[in-house]
Amino acid sequence: MNNRYRLLIETEDKKGLIHQITGAILKRDLNIEQNNEFVEKRHNRFFMRADLSGEPNGSLLEDLTNLLSADRIIRLVPKQKKRVIIMVTKEHHCLGDLLLRYKYGELDIDILAVISNYDHLRSLTESFNVPYHFIGCENADRAAHENKVLEIINSYECEYIVLAKYMRILTPDFVERYKDKIINIHHSFLPAFIGANPYRQAYDRGVKIIGATAHFVNNNLDEGPIIAQSVLSVNHTHDAEDMARAGKDVEKQTLARALRLVCDDRVFIYKNKTIIFE
């Protein structure tokens, strides 16, 4: 039986709030193994993440509901691996990195399947005993193609979708179905160089750093809440191709870090930004 949980709270801040919450936890004979709090002062919002051990038997949520403000968000989730589907196109570096980390237990995830609009990465995926689904998109109606993708995703009951260099823009309907559940890696240090060919854009601008950004997907291109970012120094001797090669290492490391944070329940989305307990 799983007796380890994560308590995740967002609510209006008020005096004595931590005392009230920890008192409710103690009342239910639960132990706090780790605890993080943060107050977003501009909007007076309180955020809390706590690792608990014991059996809450449902009464803790009722107690907290009575204690906190009407616009509270309370989640009590078992501490267990998150169920993930990865979507890819042709590039292998992010997918390969995630599969290796998954095999050796570096990420708290179960990779249920890989879905691609090309068949290029089948052998890589299946060498890790992960199912691979190829759904071609050439000359296909976008809605029909996405419906086939959705059929596959729904058959697995996943918790998160990871776009590991999936080079297609998802429709608003698709994004809405998985609101705050789609994680993308963008090969640029957002908000700079949004859209296609960011390394060419960076080269033309003469930048001195390049980077990568992992973010949640919303219906504004590359403008979803940011989870993790990393940068790498470059200079005038680097052309766009050099930057792209160097950027692949930054991309895969940033995506893995973001996925680790999300799957450890360390990321709260508030408005269009994130609160992260590292």
Summary of the structure (lengths in Angstrom):
residues: 278
radius of gyration: 20.7
end to end distance: 27.4
largest distance: 63.5
contacts: 840
relative contact order: 0.13
helix: 32%
strand: 31%
